[in-house]
Amino acid sequence: MNIPELLNQNVNFTLTSEQFFLLRDYLIDYISAAIKQPVKVPDVTLTRQEAADKMRITLPTLWRYDKENLLKPQKIGGRRIYLLSDIEAFIEKGRAAS
């Protein structure tokens, strides 16, 4: 059993001063690591044609996928763009289903 498991189980225990300071240092490191925000990598955007090419489908098929809510394009200034991560997830989902 490790320290996080002990703390989650509401266990009573006795610590020496040395153990207390080790626990304190561990908790400081653990909490510091937990509150750091992960670095978000900007997603690559694709045009309609690029998305269709990536998926190996036609533009009418891409339009149908949009209408059936299988894909959710981003709308910017009247243009539809697709996130590469969404396209890759859709492709992987299709592979898993087949």
Phi and psi in radians as a Rosetta constraint file:
Dihedral C 1 N 2 CA 2 C 2 CIRCULARHARMONIC -1.837 0.35
Dihedral N 2 CA 2 C 2 N 3 CIRCULARHARMONIC 3.080 0.35
Dihedral C 2 N 3 CA 3 C 3 CIRCULARHARMONIC -1.048 0.35
Dihedral N 3 CA 3 C 3 N 4 CIRCULARHARMONIC -0.831 0.35
Dihedral C 3 N 4 CA 4 C 4 CIRCULARHARMONIC -1.029 0.35
Dihedral N 4 CA 4 C 4 N 5 CIRCULARHARMONIC -0.650 0.35
Dihedral C 4 N 5 CA 5 C 5 CIRCULARHARMONIC -1.139 0.35
Dihedral N 5 CA 5 C 5 N 6 CIRCULARHARMONIC -0.712 0.35
Dihedral C 5 N 6 CA 6 C 6 CIRCULARHARMONIC -1.083 0.35
Dihedral N 6 CA 6 C 6 N 7 CIRCULARHARMONIC -0.778 0.35
Dihedral C 6 N 7 CA 7 C 7 CIRCULARHARMONIC -1.148 0.35
Dihedral N 7 CA 7 C 7 N 8 CIRCULARHARMONIC -0.603 0.35
Dihedral C 7 N 8 CA 8 C 8 CIRCULARHARMONIC -1.291 0.35
Dihedral N 8 CA 8 C 8 N 9 CIRCULARHARMONIC -0.311 0.35
Dihedral C 8 N 9 CA 9 C 9 CIRCULARHARMONIC -1.685 0.35
Dihedral N 9 CA 9 C 9 N 10 CIRCULARHARMONIC 0.061 0.35
Dihedral C 9 N 10 CA 10 C 10 CIRCULARHARMONIC 0.978 0.35
Dihedral N 10 CA 10 C 10 N 11 CIRCULARHARMONIC 0.866 0.35
Dihedral C 10 N 11 CA 11 C 11 CIRCULARHARMONIC -1.607 0.35
Dihedral N 11 CA 11 C 11 N 12 CIRCULARHARMONIC 2.434 0.35
Dihedral C 11 N 12 CA 12 C 12 CIRCULARHARMONIC -1.585 0.35
Dihedral N 12 CA 12 C 12 N 13 CIRCULARHARMONIC 2.363 0.35
Dihedral C 12 N 13 CA 13 C 13 CIRCULARHARMONIC -2.658 0.35
Dihedral N 13 CA 13 C 13 N 14 CIRCULARHARMONIC 2.795 0.35
Dihedral C 13 N 14 CA 14 C 14 CIRCULARHARMONIC -1.848 0.35
Dihedral N 14 CA 14 C 14 N 15 CIRCULARHARMONIC 2.366 0.35
Dihedral C 14 N 15 CA 15 C 15 CIRCULARHARMONIC -2.116 0.35
Dihedral N 15 CA 15 C 15 N 16 CIRCULARHARMONIC 2.539 0.35
Dihedral C 15 N 16 CA 16 C 16 CIRCULARHARMONIC -1.357 0.35
Dihedral N 16 CA 16 C 16 N 17 CIRCULARHARMONIC 2.935 0.35
Dihedral C 16 N 17 CA 17 C 17 CIRCULARHARMONIC -1.092 0.35
Dihedral N 17 CA 17 C 17 N 18 CIRCULARHARMONIC -0.644 0.35
Dihedral C 17 N 18 CA 18 C 18 CIRCULARHARMONIC -1.135 0.35
Dihedral N 18 CA 18 C 18 N 19 CIRCULARHARMONIC -0.772 0.35
Dihedral C 18 N 19 CA 19 C 19 CIRCULARHARMONIC -1.127 0.35
Dihedral N 19 CA 19 C 19 N 20 CIRCULARHARMONIC -0.655 0.35
Dihedral C 19 N 20 CA 20 C 20 CIRCULARHARMONIC -1.055 0.35
Dihedral N 20 CA 20 C 20 N 21 CIRCULARHARMONIC -0.804 0.35
Dihedral C 20 N 21 CA 21 C 21 CIRCULARHARMONIC -1.192 0.35
Dihedral N 21 CA 21 C 21 N 22 CIRCULARHARMONIC -0.588 0.35
Dihedral C 21 N 22 CA 22 C 22 CIRCULARHARMONIC -1.131 0.35
Dihedral N 22 CA 22 C 22 N 23 CIRCULARHARMONIC -0.759 0.35
Dihedral C 22 N 23 CA 23 C 23 CIRCULARHARMONIC -1.105 0.35
Dihedral N 23 CA 23 C 23 N 24 CIRCULARHARMONIC -0.762 0.35
Dihedral C 23 N 24 CA 24 C 24 CIRCULARHARMONIC -1.018 0.35
Dihedral N 24 CA 24 C 24 N 25 CIRCULARHARMONIC -0.830 0.35
Dihedral C 24 N 25 CA 25 C 25 CIRCULARHARMONIC -1.105 0.35
Dihedral N 25 CA 25 C 25 N 26 CIRCULARHARMONIC -0.706 0.35
Dihedral C 25 N 26 CA 26 C 26 CIRCULARHARMONIC -1.083 0.35
Dihedral N 26 CA 26 C 26 N 27 CIRCULARHARMONIC -0.797 0.35
Dihedral C 26 N 27 CA 27 C 27 CIRCULARHARMONIC -1.137 0.35
Dihedral N 27 CA 27 C 27 N 28 CIRCULARHARMONIC -0.677 0.35
Dihedral C 27 N 28 CA 28 C 28 CIRCULARHARMONIC -1.074 0.35
Dihedral N 28 CA 28 C 28 N 29 CIRCULARHARMONIC -0.809 0.35
Dihedral C 28 N 29 CA 29 C 29 CIRCULARHARMONIC -1.117 0.35
Dihedral N 29 CA 29 C 29 N 30 CIRCULARHARMONIC -0.735 0.35
Dihedral C 29 N 30 CA 30 C 30 CIRCULARHARMONIC -1.110 0.35
Dihedral N 30 CA 30 C 30 N 31 CIRCULARHARMONIC -0.809 0.35
Dihedral C 30 N 31 CA 31 C 31 CIRCULARHARMONIC -1.206 0.35
Dihedral N 31 CA 31 C 31 N 32 CIRCULARHARMONIC -0.706 0.35
Dihedral C 31 N 32 CA 32 C 32 CIRCULARHARMONIC -1.030 0.35
Dihedral N 32 CA 32 C 32 N 33 CIRCULARHARMONIC -0.746 0.35
Dihedral C 32 N 33 CA 33 C 33 CIRCULARHARMONIC -1.187 0.35
Dihedral N 33 CA 33 C 33 N 34 CIRCULARHARMONIC -0.630 0.35
Dihedral C 33 N 34 CA 34 C 34 CIRCULARHARMONIC -1.246 0.35
Dihedral N 34 CA 34 C 34 N 35 CIRCULARHARMONIC -0.558 0.35
Dihedral C 34 N 35 CA 35 C 35 CIRCULARHARMONIC -1.564 0.35
Dihedral N 35 CA 35 C 35 N 36 CIRCULARHARMONIC -0.155 0.35
Dihedral C 35 N 36 CA 36 C 36 CIRCULARHARMONIC -1.203 0.35
Dihedral N 36 CA 36 C 36 N 37 CIRCULARHARMONIC 2.337 0.35
Dihedral C 36 N 37 CA 37 C 37 CIRCULARHARMONIC -1.333 0.35
Dihedral N 37 CA 37 C 37 N 38 CIRCULARHARMONIC 2.293 0.35
Dihedral C 37 N 38 CA 38 C 38 CIRCULARHARMONIC -1.162 0.35
Dihedral N 38 CA 38 C 38 N 39 CIRCULARHARMONIC 2.579 0.35
Dihedral C 38 N 39 CA 39 C 39 CIRCULARHARMONIC -1.328 0.35
Dihedral N 39 CA 39 C 39 N 40 CIRCULARHARMONIC 2.147 0.35
Dihedral C 39 N 40 CA 40 C 40 CIRCULARHARMONIC -1.618 0.35
Dihedral N 40 CA 40 C 40 N 41 CIRCULARHARMONIC 2.112 0.35
Dihedral C 40 N 41 CA 41 C 41 CIRCULARHARMONIC -1.450 0.35
Dihedral N 41 CA 41 C 41 N 42 CIRCULARHARMONIC 2.246 0.35
Dihedral C 41 N 42 CA 42 C 42 CIRCULARHARMONIC -1.054 0.35
Dihedral N 42 CA 42 C 42 N 43 CIRCULARHARMONIC 2.426 0.35
Dihedral C 42 N 43 CA 43 C 43 CIRCULARHARMONIC -1.413 0.35
Dihedral N 43 CA 43 C 43 N 44 CIRCULARHARMONIC 2.541 0.35
Dihedral C 43 N 44 CA 44 C 44 CIRCULARHARMONIC -1.388 0.35
Dihedral N 44 CA 44 C 44 N 45 CIRCULARHARMONIC 2.383 0.35
Dihedral C 44 N 45 CA 45 C 45 CIRCULARHARMONIC -1.810 0.35
Dihedral N 45 CA 45 C 45 N 46 CIRCULARHARMONIC 2.620 0.35
Dihedral C 45 N 46 CA 46 C 46 CIRCULARHARMONIC -2.182 0.35
Dihedral N 46 CA 46 C 46 N 47 CIRCULARHARMONIC 2.542 0.35
Dihedral C 46 N 47 CA 47 C 47 CIRCULARHARMONIC -1.291 0.35
Dihedral N 47 CA 47 C 47 N 48 CIRCULARHARMONIC 3.031 0.35
Dihedral C 47 N 48 CA 48 C 48 CIRCULARHARMONIC -1.017 0.35
Dihedral N 48 CA 48 C 48 N 49 CIRCULARHARMONIC -0.790 0.35
Dihedral C 48 N 49 CA 49 C 49 CIRCULARHARMONIC -1.152 0.35
Dihedral N 49 CA 49 C 49 N 50 CIRCULARHARMONIC -0.734 0.35
Dihedral C 49 N 50 CA 50 C 50 CIRCULARHARMONIC -1.104 0.35
Dihedral N 50 CA 50 C 50 N 51 CIRCULARHARMONIC -0.703 0.35
Dihedral C 50 N 51 CA 51 C 51 CIRCULARHARMONIC -1.130 0.35
Dihedral N 51 CA 51 C 51 N 52 CIRCULARHARMONIC -0.774 0.35
Dihedral C 51 N 52 CA 52 C 52 CIRCULARHARMONIC -1.087 0.35
Dihedral N 52 CA 52 C 52 N 53 CIRCULARHARMONIC -0.747 0.35
Dihedral C 52 N 53 CA 53 C 53 CIRCULARHARMONIC -1.097 0.35
Dihedral N 53 CA 53 C 53 N 54 CIRCULARHARMONIC -0.751 0.35
Dihedral C 53 N 54 CA 54 C 54 CIRCULARHARMONIC -1.080 0.35
Dihedral N 54 CA 54 C 54 N 55 CIRCULARHARMONIC -0.661 0.35
Dihedral C 54 N 55 CA 55 C 55 CIRCULARHARMONIC -1.521 0.35
Dihedral N 55 CA 55 C 55 N 56 CIRCULARHARMONIC -0.150 0.35
Dihedral C 55 N 56 CA 56 C 56 CIRCULARHARMONIC 1.051 0.35
Dihedral N 56 CA 56 C 56 N 57 CIRCULARHARMONIC 0.829 0.35
Dihedral C 56 N 57 CA 57 C 57 CIRCULARHARMONIC -2.295 0.35
Dihedral N 57 CA 57 C 57 N 58 CIRCULARHARMONIC 2.986 0.35
Dihedral C 57 N 58 CA 58 C 58 CIRCULARHARMONIC -1.548 0.35
Dihedral N 58 CA 58 C 58 N 59 CIRCULARHARMONIC 2.888 0.35
Dihedral C 58 N 59 CA 59 C 59 CIRCULARHARMONIC -1.084 0.35
Dihedral N 59 CA 59 C 59 N 60 CIRCULARHARMONIC -0.700 0.35
Dihedral C 59 N 60 CA 60 C 60 CIRCULARHARMONIC -1.069 0.35
Dihedral N 60 CA 60 C 60 N 61 CIRCULARHARMONIC -0.611 0.35
Dihedral C 60 N 61 CA 61 C 61 CIRCULARHARMONIC -1.184 0.35
Dihedral N 61 CA 61 C 61 N 62 CIRCULARHARMONIC -0.702 0.35
Dihedral C 61 N 62 CA 62 C 62 CIRCULARHARMONIC -1.073 0.35
Dihedral N 62 CA 62 C 62 N 63 CIRCULARHARMONIC -0.761 0.35
Dihedral C 62 N 63 CA 63 C 63 CIRCULARHARMONIC -1.036 0.35
Dihedral N 63 CA 63 C 63 N 64 CIRCULARHARMONIC -0.745 0.35
Dihedral C 63 N 64 CA 64 C 64 CIRCULARHARMONIC -1.112 0.35
Dihedral N 64 CA 64 C 64 N 65 CIRCULARHARMONIC -0.720 0.35
Dihedral C 64 N 65 CA 65 C 65 CIRCULARHARMONIC -1.049 0.35
Dihedral N 65 CA 65 C 65 N 66 CIRCULARHARMONIC -0.682 0.35
Dihedral C 65 N 66 CA 66 C 66 CIRCULARHARMONIC -1.109 0.35
Dihedral N 66 CA 66 C 66 N 67 CIRCULARHARMONIC -0.817 0.35
Dihedral C 66 N 67 CA 67 C 67 CIRCULARHARMONIC -1.136 0.35
Dihedral N 67 CA 67 C 67 N 68 CIRCULARHARMONIC -0.541 0.35
Dihedral C 67 N 68 CA 68 C 68 CIRCULARHARMONIC -1.530 0.35
Dihedral N 68 CA 68 C 68 N 69 CIRCULARHARMONIC 0.114 0.35
Dihedral C 68 N 69 CA 69 C 69 CIRCULARHARMONIC 1.026 0.35
Dihedral N 69 CA 69 C 69 N 70 CIRCULARHARMONIC 0.524 0.35
Dihedral C 69 N 70 CA 70 C 70 CIRCULARHARMONIC -1.416 0.35
Dihedral N 70 CA 70 C 70 N 71 CIRCULARHARMONIC -0.469 0.35
Dihedral C 70 N 71 CA 71 C 71 CIRCULARHARMONIC -2.243 0.35
Dihedral N 71 CA 71 C 71 N 72 CIRCULARHARMONIC 2.648 0.35
Dihedral C 71 N 72 CA 72 C 72 CIRCULARHARMONIC -2.187 0.35
Dihedral N 72 CA 72 C 72 N 73 CIRCULARHARMONIC 1.605 0.35
Dihedral C 72 N 73 CA 73 C 73 CIRCULARHARMONIC -1.215 0.35
Dihedral N 73 CA 73 C 73 N 74 CIRCULARHARMONIC 2.700 0.35
Dihedral C 73 N 74 CA 74 C 74 CIRCULARHARMONIC -1.531 0.35
Dihedral N 74 CA 74 C 74 N 75 CIRCULARHARMONIC 2.415 0.35
Dihedral C 74 N 75 CA 75 C 75 CIRCULARHARMONIC -1.871 0.35
Dihedral N 75 CA 75 C 75 N 76 CIRCULARHARMONIC 2.086 0.35
Dihedral C 75 N 76 CA 76 C 76 CIRCULARHARMONIC -2.269 0.35
Dihedral N 76 CA 76 C 76 N 77 CIRCULARHARMONIC 1.982 0.35
Dihedral C 76 N 77 CA 77 C 77 CIRCULARHARMONIC 0.995 0.35
Dihedral N 77 CA 77 C 77 N 78 CIRCULARHARMONIC 0.664 0.35
Dihedral C 77 N 78 CA 78 C 78 CIRCULARHARMONIC 1.457 0.35
Dihedral N 78 CA 78 C 78 N 79 CIRCULARHARMONIC -0.126 0.35
Dihedral C 78 N 79 CA 79 C 79 CIRCULARHARMONIC -1.730 0.35
Dihedral N 79 CA 79 C 79 N 80 CIRCULARHARMONIC 2.559 0.35
Dihedral C 79 N 80 CA 80 C 80 CIRCULARHARMONIC -1.774 0.35
Dihedral N 80 CA 80 C 80 N 81 CIRCULARHARMONIC 2.209 0.35
Dihedral C 80 N 81 CA 81 C 81 CIRCULARHARMONIC -2.168 0.35
Dihedral N 81 CA 81 C 81 N 82 CIRCULARHARMONIC 2.763 0.35
Dihedral C 81 N 82 CA 82 C 82 CIRCULARHARMONIC -2.139 0.35
Dihedral N 82 CA 82 C 82 N 83 CIRCULARHARMONIC 2.502 0.35
Dihedral C 82 N 83 CA 83 C 83 CIRCULARHARMONIC -1.473 0.35
Dihedral N 83 CA 83 C 83 N 84 CIRCULARHARMONIC 2.325 0.35
Dihedral C 83 N 84 CA 84 C 84 CIRCULARHARMONIC -0.988 0.35
Dihedral N 84 CA 84 C 84 N 85 CIRCULARHARMONIC -0.682 0.35
Dihedral C 84 N 85 CA 85 C 85 CIRCULARHARMONIC -1.087 0.35
Dihedral N 85 CA 85 C 85 N 86 CIRCULARHARMONIC -0.638 0.35
Dihedral C 85 N 86 CA 86 C 86 CIRCULARHARMONIC -1.171 0.35
Dihedral N 86 CA 86 C 86 N 87 CIRCULARHARMONIC -0.728 0.35
Dihedral C 86 N 87 CA 87 C 87 CIRCULARHARMONIC -1.135 0.35
Dihedral N 87 CA 87 C 87 N 88 CIRCULARHARMONIC -0.776 0.35
Dihedral C 87 N 88 CA 88 C 88 CIRCULARHARMONIC -1.124 0.35
Dihedral N 88 CA 88 C 88 N 89 CIRCULARHARMONIC -0.681 0.35
Dihedral C 88 N 89 CA 89 C 89 CIRCULARHARMONIC -1.128 0.35
Dihedral N 89 CA 89 C 89 N 90 CIRCULARHARMONIC -0.706 0.35
Dihedral C 89 N 90 CA 90 C 90 CIRCULARHARMONIC -1.108 0.35
Dihedral N 90 CA 90 C 90 N 91 CIRCULARHARMONIC -0.741 0.35
Dihedral C 90 N 91 CA 91 C 91 CIRCULARHARMONIC -1.117 0.35
Dihedral N 91 CA 91 C 91 N 92 CIRCULARHARMONIC -0.789 0.35
Dihedral C 91 N 92 CA 92 C 92 CIRCULARHARMONIC -1.119 0.35
Dihedral N 92 CA 92 C 92 N 93 CIRCULARHARMONIC -0.684 0.35
Dihedral C 92 N 93 CA 93 C 93 CIRCULARHARMONIC -1.098 0.35
Dihedral N 93 CA 93 C 93 N 94 CIRCULARHARMONIC -0.688 0.35
Dihedral C 93 N 94 CA 94 C 94 CIRCULARHARMONIC -1.146 0.35
Dihedral N 94 CA 94 C 94 N 95 CIRCULARHARMONIC -0.643 0.35
Dihedral C 94 N 95 CA 95 C 95 CIRCULARHARMONIC -1.206 0.35
Dihedral N 95 CA 95 C 95 N 96 CIRCULARHARMONIC -0.650 0.35
Dihedral C 95 N 96 CA 96 C 96 CIRCULARHARMONIC -1.206 0.35
Dihedral N 96 CA 96 C 96 N 97 CIRCULARHARMONIC -0.566 0.35
Dihedral C 96 N 97 CA 97 C 97 CIRCULARHARMONIC -1.332 0.35
Dihedral N 97 CA 97 C 97 N 98 CIRCULARHARMONIC -0.433 0.35
